[in-house]
Amino acid sequence: MADNVPNLTGQRSITDSNGVATKEMRLWSLQITSRAVILGSGSPESIVEARIGREYSDIDGTTGSIKYFKKLDNIDGDKSRGWILM
């Protein structure tokens, strides 16, 4: 099992000498947050802007109306449209 532990030497710092997040850290943070499930109340259609592939959970939803998926990038230039109920 110990053989599967990656070599941890030479890792990059997440902040620079001034305590500011490095470019790599900022990019990683953007990638992670762009994949997180969006939580909200009610349908996201025409309200929540997102990229294709994002998921949205209605915290007040009932069975069959809780999880949405962003299927279309935008409709008529509106990035808050294009959600489908899963």
Contacts in CASP RR format, 6 or more apart in sequence:
PFRMAT RR
TARGET T0000
AUTHOR 0000-0000-0000
METHOD contacts of the structure
MODEL  1
MADNVPNLTGQRSITDSNGVATKEMRLWSLQITSRAVILGSGSPESIVEA
RIGREYSDIDGTTGSIKYFKKLDNIDGDKSRGWILM
12 22 0 8 1.000
12 24 0 8 1.000
13 22 0 8 1.000
14 21 0 8 1.000
14 22 0 8 1.000
14 24 0 8 1.000
14 25 0 8 1.000
15 21 0 8 1.000
15 22 0 8 1.000
15 25 0 8 1.000
16 22 0 8 1.000
21 29 0 8 1.000
34 51 0 8 1.000
34 54 0 8 1.000
37 54 0 8 1.000
37 55 0 8 1.000
37 56 0 8 1.000
37 57 0 8 1.000
38 44 0 8 1.000
38 48 0 8 1.000
38 50 0 8 1.000
38 54 0 8 1.000
38 55 0 8 1.000
38 56 0 8 1.000
38 57 0 8 1.000
39 56 0 8 1.000
39 57 0 8 1.000
39 59 0 8 1.000
40 48 0 8 1.000
40 56 0 8 1.000
40 57 0 8 1.000
40 58 0 8 1.000
40 59 0 8 1.000
40 60 0 8 1.000
41 58 0 8 1.000
41 59 0 8 1.000
41 60 0 8 1.000
42 58 0 8 1.000
42 60 0 8 1.000
42 61 0 8 1.000
43 58 0 8 1.000
43 65 0 8 1.000
43 68 0 8 1.000
43 83 0 8 1.000
43 85 0 8 1.000
44 50 0 8 1.000
44 56 0 8 1.000
44 58 0 8 1.000
44 68 0 8 1.000
44 70 0 8 1.000
44 80 0 8 1.000
44 83 0 8 1.000
45 68 0 8 1.000
45 80 0 8 1.000
45 81 0 8 1.000
45 82 0 8 1.000
45 83 0 8 1.000
46 78 0 8 1.000
46 80 0 8 1.000
46 81 0 8 1.000
47 80 0 8 1.000
48 56 0 8 1.000
48 80 0 8 1.000
48 83 0 8 1.000
49 79 0 8 1.000
49 80 0 8 1.000
50 56 0 8 1.000
50 70 0 8 1.000
50 79 0 8 1.000
50 80 0 8 1.000
50 83 0 8 1.000
51 70 0 8 1.000
51 73 0 8 1.000
52 70 0 8 1.000
52 71 0 8 1.000
52 72 0 8 1.000
52 73 0 8 1.000
53 69 0 8 1.000
53 70 0 8 1.000
53 71 0 8 1.000
54 69 0 8 1.000
54 70 0 8 1.000
55 67 0 8 1.000
55 68 0 8 1.000
55 69 0 8 1.000
55 70 0 8 1.000
56 67 0 8 1.000
56 68 0 8 1.000
56 69 0 8 1.000
56 70 0 8 1.000
56 83 0 8 1.000
57 66 0 8 1.000
57 67 0 8 1.000
57 68 0 8 1.000
58 65 0 8 1.000
58 66 0 8 1.000
58 67 0 8 1.000
58 68 0 8 1.000
64 85 0 8 1.000
65 85 0 8 1.000
67 85 0 8 1.000
67 86 0 8 1.000
68 83 0 8 1.000
68 84 0 8 1.000
68 85 0 8 1.000
68 86 0 8 1.000
69 83 0 8 1.000
69 84 0 8 1.000
69 86 0 8 1.000
70 82 0 8 1.000
70 83 0 8 1.000
71 82 0 8 1.000
71 83 0 8 1.000
71 84 0 8 1.000
72 81 0 8 1.000
72 82 0 8 1.000
73 79 0 8 1.000
73 82 0 8 1.000
74 81 0 8 1.000
74 82 0 8 1.000
75 81 0 8 1.000
75 82 0 8 1.000
END
